[in-house]
């Protein structure tokens, strides 16, 4: 898969695909993509952002800060967003905050005004595996798509014709 995933090429459960298509026909200002690890929420978010805004995507992922042992998204990571969004826009912009549940306390509170007072043509997409880790103020201001896993049979068919040893190694997926 290329750096820019194509939504049409992703293996997604039919019910999820319908929800994503409905979102694309009338995108909401802020969207949560919720699902278990391994479904490719970040890839789906990137593909949605591409469809909504083309090349104009800000993509933030958790990183290590000050020699921390775990990756997080902190206030420094989002500090530039107000300036980017304040600029007058003549085109759409998507902001993807991947693994949104890995933010430090206070990050979403700093973003609340950006979400409460939408800028025309700006769309936030928040992939998360733990919706319970997000503040209620954010949950109440976003649309939600619960991403379902594709059927096991669909996944098995992907392994048809693949070397048996390799298929066995990746069958856990």
Secondary structure, 3 states (H helix, E strand, C coil): CCCCCCHHHCCCCHHHHHHHHHHHHCCCCEEEEECCCCCCHHHHHHHHHHHHHCCCEEEECCECCCCCCCCEECHHHHCCHHHHHHCCCCCCEEEEECCHHHECCCHHHHHHHHHHCCCCCEEEEEEECCHHHCCHHHHCCCEEEECCCCCHHHHHHHCCCCCHHHHHHHCCC
